[in-house]
Amino acid sequence: MRTLKITIRQMCLMAWLTALLPCVEVSTVVTRVIDGDTIDTPVGKVRLLYIDTPESKSNTHGTQMAEGSAAFAFLSTALPAGTPILLWGPDESIRTDPYKRLLAVILQKKDTELININRTLIAAGWSPYWRKYGDAQEPMHGEFQTAHTQAETTKAGAWATAPAYMRDKTNERTGKK
């Protein structure tokens, strides 16, 4: 698993550089992984922002796909119950989706580093850089685009077995631009 590691110092520098842009961070822990793009925490269910993995079971969101089960397994390994995380939102408060799930980027705390789990899922090929709710702020936007392009080019994860699904999700854009 390829990850982007960001030190606390680098995160503070990025926060200072983007001080004019509103954002919010909430510290919490993972209680369980629900799906490849959704987790549960003491502060509520969290939908990973800029991520849309195939479904691991059929529901109102879509039909079950083998790639969804693989994405679920990948996220479960990356974020076992009890993992300390930061929920990061690009606005003054963390937004919710129509299902009342929090929309956030998940930063995993590992020693003095923060690992962007959303980027990790994109790089592993389990999700395209999904911009239904708009583009990520820089530097995340560039990092997500690079991870997306590399995963697609190398046919990582679902790009190998469900490229049409991944292209359709990449092109889905119903939110603000």
LOTOR-210222 format. One record per residue (C-alpha): x, y, z; chain; residue in three letters. Coordinates in nm, 2 decimals, decimal comma, always signed. Example, Ala and Ser with C-alpha at 12.3 -4.5 7.8 and 13.67 -1.06 7.14 Angstrom:
2
<X=+1,23	Y=-0,45	Z=+0,78	rofi=A	marpa=ALA>
<X=+1,37	Y=-0,11	Z=+0,71	rofi=A	marpa=SER>
This chain:
177
<X=+0,00	Y=+0,00	Z=+0,00	rofi=A	marpa=MET>
<X=+0,15	Y=+0,33	Z=-0,11	rofi=A	marpa=ARG>
<X=+0,07	Y=+0,62	Z=+0,12	rofi=A	marpa=THR>
<X=+0,14	Y=+0,98	Z=+0,14	rofi=A	marpa=LEU>
<X=+0,28	Y=+1,07	Z=+0,48	rofi=A	marpa=LYS>
<X=+0,25	Y=+1,42	Z=+0,61	rofi=A	marpa=ILE>
<X=+0,42	Y=+1,53	Z=+0,93	rofi=A	marpa=THR>
<X=+0,24	Y=+1,74	Z=+1,18	rofi=A	marpa=ILE>
<X=+0,48	Y=+2,02	Z=+1,09	rofi=A	marpa=ARG>
<X=+0,39	Y=+2,00	Z=+0,72	rofi=A	marpa=GLN>
<X=+0,02	Y=+2,00	Z=+0,80	rofi=A	marpa=MET>
<X=+0,07	Y=+2,31	Z=+1,01	rofi=A	marpa=CYS>
<X=+0,26	Y=+2,48	Z=+0,72	rofi=A	marpa=LEU>
<X=-0,02	Y=+2,38	Z=+0,48	rofi=A	marpa=MET>
<X=-0,28	Y=+2,52	Z=+0,73	rofi=A	marpa=ALA>
<X=-0,09	Y=+2,84	Z=+0,75	rofi=A	marpa=TRP>
<X=-0,05	Y=+2,87	Z=+0,37	rofi=A	marpa=LEU>
<X=-0,43	Y=+2,81	Z=+0,33	rofi=A	marpa=THR>
<X=-0,52	Y=+3,03	Z=+0,63	rofi=A	marpa=ALA>
<X=-0,76	Y=+3,24	Z=+0,41	rofi=A	marpa=LEU>
<X=-0,95	Y=+2,92	Z=+0,32	rofi=A	marpa=LEU>
<X=-1,20	Y=+2,80	Z=+0,58	rofi=A	marpa=PRO>
<X=-1,16	Y=+2,45	Z=+0,71	rofi=A	marpa=CYS>
<X=-1,24	Y=+2,24	Z=+1,01	rofi=A	marpa=VAL>
<X=-1,07	Y=+1,93	Z=+1,18	rofi=A	marpa=GLU>
<X=-1,24	Y=+1,70	Z=+1,43	rofi=A	marpa=VAL>
<X=-1,03	Y=+1,44	Z=+1,62	rofi=A	marpa=SER>
<X=-1,20	Y=+1,10	Z=+1,68	rofi=A	marpa=THR>
<X=-1,15	Y=+0,73	Z=+1,64	rofi=A	marpa=VAL>
<X=-1,29	Y=+0,46	Z=+1,40	rofi=A	marpa=VAL>
<X=-1,55	Y=+0,24	Z=+1,56	rofi=A	marpa=THR>
<X=-1,61	Y=+0,03	Z=+1,25	rofi=A	marpa=ARG>
<X=-1,58	Y=+0,03	Z=+0,87	rofi=A	marpa=VAL>
<X=-1,92	Y=+0,02	Z=+0,71	rofi=A	marpa=ILE>
<X=-1,82	Y=+0,01	Z=+0,34	rofi=A	marpa=ASP>
<X=-1,53	Y=+0,10	Z=+0,12	rofi=A	marpa=GLY>
<X=-1,61	Y=+0,47	Z=+0,15	rofi=A	marpa=ASP>
<X=-1,80	Y=+0,49	Z=+0,48	rofi=A	marpa=THR>
<X=-1,69	Y=+0,45	Z=+0,84	rofi=A	marpa=ILE>
<X=-1,86	Y=+0,49	Z=+1,18	rofi=A	marpa=ASP>
<X=-1,71	Y=+0,70	Z=+1,46	rofi=A	marpa=THR>
<X=-1,83	Y=+0,83	Z=+1,80	rofi=A	marpa=PRO>
<X=-1,92	Y=+1,16	Z=+1,62	rofi=A	marpa=VAL>
<X=-2,13	Y=+0,99	Z=+1,35	rofi=A	marpa=GLY>
<X=-2,11	Y=+0,80	Z=+1,02	rofi=A	marpa=LYS>
<X=-1,85	Y=+0,95	Z=+0,79	rofi=A	marpa=VAL>
<X=-1,86	Y=+0,94	Z=+0,41	rofi=A	marpa=ARG>
<X=-1,51	Y=+0,98	Z=+0,27	rofi=A	marpa=LEU>
<X=-1,51	Y=+1,31	Z=+0,07	rofi=A	marpa=LEU>
<X=-1,39	Y=+1,28	Z=-0,29	rofi=A	marpa=TYR>
<X=-1,42	Y=+0,90	Z=-0,28	rofi=A	marpa=ILE>
<X=-1,68	Y=+0,66	Z=-0,42	rofi=A	marpa=ASP>
<X=-1,60	Y=+0,29	Z=-0,41	rofi=A	marpa=THR>
<X=-1,81	Y=+0,02	Z=-0,57	rofi=A	marpa=PRO>
<X=-2,08	Y=-0,12	Z=-0,33	rofi=A	marpa=GLU>
<X=-1,98	Y=-0,42	Z=-0,11	rofi=A	marpa=SER>
<X=-2,35	Y=-0,52	Z=-0,08	rofi=A	marpa=LYS>
<X=-2,65	Y=-0,43	Z=-0,28	rofi=A	marpa=SER>
<X=-2,85	Y=-0,13	Z=-0,14	rofi=A	marpa=ASN>
<X=-3,02	Y=+0,19	Z=-0,24	rofi=A	marpa=THR>
<X=-2,68	Y=+0,32	Z=-0,36	rofi=A	marpa=HIS>
<X=-2,61	Y=+0,05	Z=-0,61	rofi=A	marpa=GLY>
<X=-2,55	Y=-0,32	Z=-0,69	rofi=A	marpa=THR>
<X=-2,29	Y=-0,53	Z=-0,51	rofi=A	marpa=GLN>
<X=-1,96	Y=-0,56	Z=-0,69	rofi=A	marpa=MET>
<X=-1,66	Y=-0,78	Z=-0,61	rofi=A	marpa=ALA>
<X=-1,45	Y=-0,46	Z=-0,62	rofi=A	marpa=GLU>
<X=-1,67	Y=-0,32	Z=-0,35	rofi=A	marpa=GLY>
<X=-1,58	Y=-0,61	Z=-0,12	rofi=A	marpa=SER>
<X=-1,21	Y=-0,56	Z=-0,20	rofi=A	marpa=ALA>
<X=-1,24	Y=-0,18	Z=-0,12	rofi=A	marpa=ALA>
<X=-1,41	Y=-0,27	Z=+0,21	rofi=A	marpa=PHE>
<X=-1,13	Y=-0,51	Z=+0,30	rofi=A	marpa=ALA>
<X=-0,87	Y=-0,25	Z=+0,20	rofi=A	marpa=PHE>
<X=-1,03	Y=+0,02	Z=+0,42	rofi=A	marpa=LEU>
<X=-1,09	Y=-0,23	Z=+0,71	rofi=A	marpa=SER>
<X=-0,71	Y=-0,31	Z=+0,71	rofi=A	marpa=THR>
<X=-0,61	Y=+0,06	Z=+0,69	rofi=A	marpa=ALA>
<X=-0,86	Y=+0,17	Z=+0,96	rofi=A	marpa=LEU>
<X=-0,92	Y=-0,10	Z=+1,22	rofi=A	marpa=PRO>
<X=-1,15	Y=-0,02	Z=+1,51	rofi=A	marpa=ALA>
<X=-0,98	Y=+0,21	Z=+1,76	rofi=A	marpa=GLY>
<X=-0,77	Y=+0,39	Z=+1,50	rofi=A	marpa=THR>
<X=-0,72	Y=+0,76	Z=+1,59	rofi=A	marpa=PRO>
<X=-0,81	Y=+0,99	Z=+1,30	rofi=A	marpa=ILE>
<X=-0,88	Y=+1,35	Z=+1,21	rofi=A	marpa=LEU>
<X=-1,18	Y=+1,43	Z=+1,01	rofi=A	marpa=LEU>
<X=-1,10	Y=+1,73	Z=+0,78	rofi=A	marpa=TRP>
<X=-1,36	Y=+1,93	Z=+0,60	rofi=A	marpa=GLY>
<X=-1,29	Y=+2,21	Z=+0,35	rofi=A	marpa=PRO>
<X=-1,56	Y=+2,44	Z=+0,49	rofi=A	marpa=ASP>
<X=-1,62	Y=+2,62	Z=+0,82	rofi=A	marpa=GLU>
<X=-1,81	Y=+2,31	Z=+0,93	rofi=A	marpa=SER>
<X=-1,81	Y=+1,95	Z=+0,81	rofi=A	marpa=ILE>
<X=-2,10	Y=+1,91	Z=+0,56	rofi=A	marpa=ARG>
<X=-2,34	Y=+1,62	Z=+0,55	rofi=A	marpa=THR>
<X=-2,48	Y=+1,43	Z=+0,25	rofi=A	marpa=ASP>
<X=-2,85	Y=+1,35	Z=+0,19	rofi=A	marpa=PRO>
<X=-2,81	Y=+1,05	Z=+0,42	rofi=A	marpa=TYR>
<X=-2,69	Y=+1,26	Z=+0,71	rofi=A	marpa=LYS>
<X=-2,33	Y=+1,12	Z=+0,69	rofi=A	marpa=ARG>
<X=-2,05	Y=+1,36	Z=+0,76	rofi=A	marpa=LEU>
<X=-1,84	Y=+1,44	Z=+0,45	rofi=A	marpa=LEU>
<X=-1,47	Y=+1,45	Z=+0,53	rofi=A	marpa=ALA>
<X=-1,12	Y=+1,36	Z=+0,44	rofi=A	marpa=VAL>
<X=-0,98	Y=+1,11	Z=+0,68	rofi=A	marpa=ILE>
<X=-0,63	Y=+1,17	Z=+0,81	rofi=A	marpa=LEU>
<X=-0,49	Y=+0,88	Z=+1,00	rofi=A	marpa=GLN>
<X=-0,27	Y=+0,96	Z=+1,30	rofi=A	marpa=LYS>
<X=+0,05	Y=+0,75	Z=+1,30	rofi=A	marpa=LYS>
<X=+0,31	Y=+0,87	Z=+1,55	rofi=A	marpa=ASP>
<X=+0,39	Y=+1,23	Z=+1,43	rofi=A	marpa=THR>
<X=+0,26	Y=+1,17	Z=+1,08	rofi=A	marpa=GLU>
<X=-0,09	Y=+1,20	Z=+0,92	rofi=A	marpa=LEU>
<X=-0,18	Y=+0,97	Z=+0,63	rofi=A	marpa=ILE>
<X=-0,45	Y=+1,09	Z=+0,39	rofi=A	marpa=ASN>
<X=-0,67	Y=+0,78	Z=+0,37	rofi=A	marpa=ILE>
<X=-0,88	Y=+0,92	Z=+0,09	rofi=A	marpa=ASN>
<X=-0,57	Y=+0,96	Z=-0,13	rofi=A	marpa=ARG>
<X=-0,46	Y=+0,61	Z=-0,03	rofi=A	marpa=THR>
<X=-0,79	Y=+0,47	Z=-0,16	rofi=A	marpa=LEU>
<X=-0,75	Y=+0,66	Z=-0,49	rofi=A	marpa=ILE>
<X=-0,39	Y=+0,55	Z=-0,53	rofi=A	marpa=ALA>
<X=-0,48	Y=+0,19	Z=-0,46	rofi=A	marpa=ALA>
<X=-0,74	Y=+0,21	Z=-0,74	rofi=A	marpa=GLY>
<X=-1,05	Y=+0,14	Z=-0,53	rofi=A	marpa=TRP>
<X=-1,20	Y=+0,48	Z=-0,60	rofi=A	marpa=SER>
<X=-1,16	Y=+0,75	Z=-0,87	rofi=A	marpa=PRO>
<X=-1,10	Y=+1,11	Z=-0,75	rofi=A	marpa=TYR>
<X=-1,48	Y=+1,16	Z=-0,72	rofi=A	marpa=TRP>
<X=-1,58	Y=+1,53	Z=-0,75	rofi=A	marpa=ARG>
<X=-1,95	Y=+1,51	Z=-0,70	rofi=A	marpa=LYS>
<X=-1,93	Y=+1,76	Z=-0,41	rofi=A	marpa=TYR>
<X=-1,67	Y=+1,98	Z=-0,58	rofi=A	marpa=GLY>
<X=-1,29	Y=+1,98	Z=-0,61	rofi=A	marpa=ASP>
<X=-1,05	Y=+1,94	Z=-0,32	rofi=A	marpa=ALA>
<X=-0,84	Y=+2,24	Z=-0,21	rofi=A	marpa=GLN>
<X=-0,48	Y=+2,25	Z=-0,30	rofi=A	marpa=GLU>
<X=-0,25	Y=+2,07	Z=-0,23	rofi=A	marpa=PRO>
<X=-0,50	Y=+1,78	Z=-0,20	rofi=A	marpa=MET>
<X=-0,65	Y=+1,84	Z=-0,55	rofi=A	marpa=HIS>
<X=-0,32	Y=+1,79	Z=-0,72	rofi=A	marpa=GLY>
<X=-0,23	Y=+1,49	Z=-0,50	rofi=A	marpa=GLU>
<X=-0,57	Y=+1,33	Z=-0,57	rofi=A	marpa=PHE>
<X=-0,54	Y=+1,39	Z=-0,95	rofi=A	marpa=GLN>
<X=-0,19	Y=+1,24	Z=-0,95	rofi=A	marpa=THR>
<X=-0,30	Y=+0,94	Z=-0,75	rofi=A	marpa=ALA>
<X=-0,60	Y=+0,89	Z=-0,98	rofi=A	marpa=HIS>
<X=-0,39	Y=+0,91	Z=-1,30	rofi=A	marpa=THR>
<X=-0,13	Y=+0,67	Z=-1,17	rofi=A	marpa=GLN>
<X=-0,40	Y=+0,42	Z=-1,05	rofi=A	marpa=ALA>
<X=-0,58	Y=+0,44	Z=-1,39	rofi=A	marpa=GLU>
<X=-0,25	Y=+0,41	Z=-1,59	rofi=A	marpa=THR>
<X=-0,12	Y=+0,11	Z=-1,39	rofi=A	marpa=THR>
<X=-0,47	Y=-0,05	Z=-1,37	rofi=A	marpa=LYS>
<X=-0,46	Y=-0,07	Z=-0,99	rofi=A	marpa=ALA>
<X=-0,75	Y=-0,21	Z=-0,80	rofi=A	marpa=GLY>
<X=-1,09	Y=-0,16	Z=-0,97	rofi=A	marpa=ALA>
<X=-0,93	Y=+0,00	Z=-1,27	rofi=A	marpa=TRP>
<X=-0,81	Y=-0,35	Z=-1,37	rofi=A	marpa=ALA>
<X=-1,15	Y=-0,52	Z=-1,35	rofi=A	marpa=THR>
<X=-1,42	Y=-0,25	Z=-1,36	rofi=A	marpa=ALA>
<X=-1,27	Y=+0,04	Z=-1,58	rofi=A	marpa=PRO>
<X=-1,61	Y=+0,14	Z=-1,72	rofi=A	marpa=ALA>
<X=-1,75	Y=+0,18	Z=-1,36	rofi=A	marpa=TYR>
<X=-1,45	Y=+0,39	Z=-1,26	rofi=A	marpa=MET>
<X=-1,47	Y=+0,61	Z=-1,57	rofi=A	marpa=ARG>
<X=-1,85	Y=+0,67	Z=-1,51	rofi=A	marpa=ASP>
<X=-1,78	Y=+0,77	Z=-1,15	rofi=A	marpa=LYS>
<X=-1,49	Y=+0,99	Z=-1,26	rofi=A	marpa=THR>
<X=-1,73	Y=+1,17	Z=-1,50	rofi=A	marpa=ASN>
<X=-2,02	Y=+1,20	Z=-1,25	rofi=A	marpa=GLU>
<X=-2,04	Y=+1,56	Z=-1,15	rofi=A	marpa=ARG>
<X=-2,37	Y=+1,68	Z=-1,00	rofi=A	marpa=THR>
<X=-2,24	Y=+1,90	Z=-0,72	rofi=A	marpa=GLY>
<X=-2,08	Y=+2,24	Z=-0,71	rofi=A	marpa=LYS>
<X=-1,78	Y=+2,28	Z=-0,94	rofi=A	marpa=LYS>
